[in-house]
Amino acid sequence: MENLSLYIHIPFCESKCYYCNFVSTKATEEEKKKYVDYLIKEIEINSNKDYLVTSIFIGGGTPSCLKAGEISRILNAIYNNFVVEANCEITIECNPNSFTSLKAEEYKKCKINRISFGLQSSNNKLLKLINRVHSKKDFINAINLARSCGFNNLSADILLGIPNQKICDVKNTLKLLIKLKINHISCYSLILEENTKLYKLVHENKLKLPSEEKTIKMYDLSVDYLKKHRIYRYEVSNFAKKGFECMHNLTYWNLGNYLGLGLNSHSKINNIRFENFEGFNDYYEAINKNLKPIKNSYNLSSGEQKEEFIMLGLRKSAGINLNDYFNLFNERLEIVKAKEINFLLKNNFIHLINDNLMATDLGFKVLNQIIIRLV
């Protein structure tokens, strides 16, 4: 029985963050219920008991904006249509201000065992600047509530490179997370995406992003500070205490099988990639016809598989195993790319230990350049 990870997309938010370009929107309770009804139908259409589901990730959007009872409906449909491992990692993304005791109890009952909270910053002024709908206090209250309900595997997302953000803001945010004993932290550098409110504000010179050099200093501070508190980088943007790495995300980086369910979700199973429709009408229309709502699909070529192995593998602190590469592609990367690898070793961008090729601290700062050389 092959392993499979499930991603469930909930495309709703109470309001749109200024930096966000994900498929998400505001909706009425009736519209949300309609979507969940169709999502459950999609789960049933994809019913498959030939795989063992080892992780489930309910993301968005903001899954916690669904009213109490809806998440249980979704997970019950999964349990009825898939074989779910007994100790399956089940994560839900939550906004601190929409996480209630009623929802916490529901999540616990339907076997969710990991909660990822979107914090972004502990500075309330910065939160308001990017249109986050919660405060630092909301986040603290949400963490305390989660713990009181028996959730111990907690994660927090923070952003680096927010307009007006100072290095001391990042340190204060990290201090708060350490104080609250958060065991998984994702540190993402803000990316200015077109068709977002932030993009417009920056291009109208109403807001200014920190320099690239300053954002790198924020990242370096995060790496060093978290390491001192035994929270280690296991992927370029993800840090965890030992044993609290996100198994679902590791499925992506280790080229495992994953099935995306819901609007605009993406999947990869046995080197076939496919994605769902991004518009509600197309999504609903396909399901009404009892069809999988797939917009397009394609087979990964050998070259694309090699590229993904290198690109995703090098994002991990553990890097890539050269023997695994040979077993998959019948080709010695250390021979084919000998010149490039020697250059990267000589300049301390990579380590090569026990047939594992991995980025150094310096290498993580120029990871894209390393990947370009090796693919």
N, C-alpha and C positions, 0 to 999 in steps of 0.2 A: 504494500500500500504506500503510494507516494504521499509526501507531505504537501499541504496546501495552506496558504494564508488567505484570509478574506479581508477585503477592505470595503466598508460600507460608507457611502457618501451621503451626508445630510446637508443639502445646499441652502440652508437658511441661517440668517443672522438677525439680531435685533437692529443692528445698524452696520453700515459698511465702514471698516477701518480705511483710512485714507491711503494706505500703502497696498491694499489688497486687490489682487486681480484674479482671485479664485472664482469659480462658478458658485456664487452665493447671492441670496437676495432676501429682502424682507417678505413676510407672508402672513396671512391670517391663519388662525388655528384650523379653519376648514381646509385651506390650501395645504397646510402641513399634513393633516390627516389624509387627504387625498393622495399626497406623495407617498406616505408610508404604506397606504393600501396598495399602490402600484409597486412599490419596492418589495413588498411581501410577495406579490405575484411574480416579480422578477426572480426572487429567491426560489420560488417553487418551479419556475421554468428551468432554472439552472440546477435543480436537484441532482445531486451526484454523491453516491456513497462509495465510490471507488478510491477516494482520497481521504487522508486523515488531516483534519483541520487543526493546525498547531498554534495558530494565532488569529485573532480577529481584532480589527482596528476600526472603530466607529469615528469617522472624522468629518470635517466640513470646511466651511461653514461652522456652525455651532450646534453640535448634537444636543447639548443640554438645553437648548431653547425649545425642544419638543416638550409638550406637556407630559406629566407623569403618566406612565402606562405605555407610551409609544415605543420606548426602547425595549421594553419587555416583549412587546408584540414582535418586533424585528428579530430579537434573539431567539424567541420561541420558534419562529419560522426557520431560522438557521438550524436549531437543534433538531427540528423535524425533517429537514431535507439534506443534512450533511452529517458525516461522522465527526464529532468534535472530541478531541483528545481530553482526557480527564483533567489534566493540569494545563489546559490551553490558556495562553496569555490573552486576556480580553481587555482591550484599552478603549476608553471613551475620552474624547476631547471635551473639555468644559470651559465655559466662561465663568469666572468667579462669581459674577452677580446673578447668574441664572442657575446656580447649584444650590439646591434646597435640601432640607432634611428628608422630605418626602421622596425626592429623586435619588438621594443617596441610599435610602433604604431599598428602593426599587432596584437600583444598579447592583446592590449587594445580593439581593434575592435572585437576580437573573445571571449571577456568576461573573459579573465584571470584577476584575481584580487589579486593574491598573487605571489610574486617572491622570490625564495630561491637562494641566491648567495653562491657559494663555495669560501670562503676566506681562511680558514685554519690557516693563520697567517698574521700579518701585517709586519713581518720581511722578507724582500726580499731575504736574504741569505737562510733562512729556506725554503722559497717557491722554490727556485732553487734547494735546496738539495733534495727535494722530487719530483722534476720534475713537479711542477705546471707551467702552461704556462701564468700566469698573474702576475702582480705586485700589490703592495699596491695602487699605483696611478690608475691602471686599475679599481680596486675595487671602489675607491672613485668616479671615473668618472661614473661608472656603476650605483652607487646609486643615484648620482645627476641626471643622465639621466632618471632613472626610476621615480624619484620624479617629474621631469619636465614634464613627460608624464602622470602624475596623479596616479601613483602607490604609495599607502601609506602603504600597508601591506607587509613589507619587512622582510626577514629572512636572517640570515647569519650562515654558518657552520664554526666552528673552531675546530682545533685538539689540543689535549693535549698529551704530551709525544713524540713529534717529536725529532729525534736525534739532539743533541746540543741545544735544546730548554731550555731556562732559565725561571724562574718564572717571571722575569721582562718582558720577551717577551709576556707572556700570559696577563700580566697586561696592557701592551701597546696596545695589540690587543683589549682588552675589552674597554679601554679608547677610542679608535678610533670608536668602535661600538656605544658607548654611545654618543660621539660627533656627529655622523651621525644620531642619533635618530632611530637606528634599534630597532624594537619592538618585534622581536623574534630571539633568539640565540640558536643554538644547539652546545653543547660542548661535543665532542666525544673523548674518550681516544683512541689513536692510538693502533690498534691491529695488531701484526706482523703475517701476513698470509703467509702460504707456497705458493710457486709458484709466488711470487712477487719479484721485483727487490730489494726492501728494505730487504726482508728476506735474500736474497743472500748476500747483502752488510753487514748486521749485522753478519751473520754466517761466513763471511770471515774477520771479525774484521776490516772492513773498516769504519763502522759506529757503534755507540753505543747508545742504547736507554737510556733515563733517568731512574733512579731507580723507582721502584713502589712507594716508599715513596715520591719521588719528584713529581711524577705524581699525587698522591693523594693531595699533597699540592697545585698543580695547580688547581685541581678540587675544593678544599675548597676555594681557593682564588676566583674562578669564582662564586661560590655560594654566598659568602659574598659580593663581589663587586657588582654583579648584583642586589642583594637584596637591597643594599643601594640606588640603582637607580630605584627602584620599578619594577624591572624585576625579576619575581618570578619563581622558579623551580616548574613546574607542572608535570614533569616526570624526571626520573633520569638524563637524558642528555639534557633536553629541558627546556628553560626558556622564559618567555613572559611577556609583560605588560598585565594587565587585559584586557580581551576581544580579545587578539591577539594569543591565543593558536591555534595550528594547528588542525583543526577539522578532517582532513583526518587521521592524526596519531592517534588521539583519537579513531577513528573507530577501529583501530587495538587493542589498549589497552583495549577498552570496549567490545571486542569480537563481533563487528558488522560484517555485510556482506560486503565483498569486492571482486571485480572481477579484476584480473590482465590481461591486454592485451598486447601482444608483446612477444618478445623472452625471455624465462626463467622467465616469470612473474608468481607470485603465487596468489592463490585465496582461499577464504573460504566463502562458502555460506551454511547456515543452517547445520553447523557442518560437512560439507564435504570439505576436502582440496584437491586442485589439482594444478598442475604446468605445465607450457608449456615447450616444447622442448627448449633446450639451444643451439642447432646448427641450423644455417640458413637453411641448406638443409632439415632437418626433418621438420622444421617450415613451409617452403615454400611448401614442398610436401603435408603436411596435408591440407593446405589451398587450394592448387590446386584441391584437392579431395572434396572441400567444407566441410571439417571436422574441428572441433575445434582442434587446435594444442596442445592437452593435452598429456603430457608424461605419467603421472600417476595420480591417485586420490585414496583417501581412506576416510572412515568415521571415525571421531574422536570417540573413545570409551568414556564411562562415566568418566573413570579415567583420560584420556587425557583432557577432557573438564574441569574437576576440576583443573588439573594442570595448564592449560592455564589461567583459571580464577584467580588463585592465582599468578602465575608468571607474567602475564601481568598487572594485577590489582595493584600489589605491586610496580610496576615501577612508578606508578602515585603518586604524593604527596597526593592525596585524598585517596589513598589506596583502599581497598575492603570493600564492605558493607556485613556484616554477614547475614542480612535478605535476600539480593539478593542471596547469596550463598545457603541459605536454600530453597528459592523458586525455584531455579534451580535444586538442587540436593537432596532435601528432607533429609537434613543432617545438623546438627549443627556443624559447624567447631570448635566453641569455646568449644564444648564438646568432639568431636573426637580428637582434638589436644590441649586439656586443659593443659597438662603438658608442651608442647612446647611453647604455648602462654604465660603461666605464667612465664616461664624462660625468654622469650624475653621481657616481660613487666618489670620484676624484674631488668634486666640488661640494661634497657633503649634503647632497639633496636627497639621497636614499641610503638605506642600510641593506645589506644582504646577509641574513643570518639564517643558517639551517634551511637553505633553499627558499626562504621567505624574503621577498623584496618589498620593502616598506619605506614610506616617506619619513625623513627626519623632521625635527621641529622646523628647521629652515625650509625643508621641502614642502611642508604643509602650506607655507605662505605662497608658494608658486606652484601649487599642485596642478593647475591646468596646463602649465608649461611642461611639467614632467609627463603628463598624460599625452600631450601632443607629440612629444619625442618618442614615446613608446608604442603608440598605435600606428 
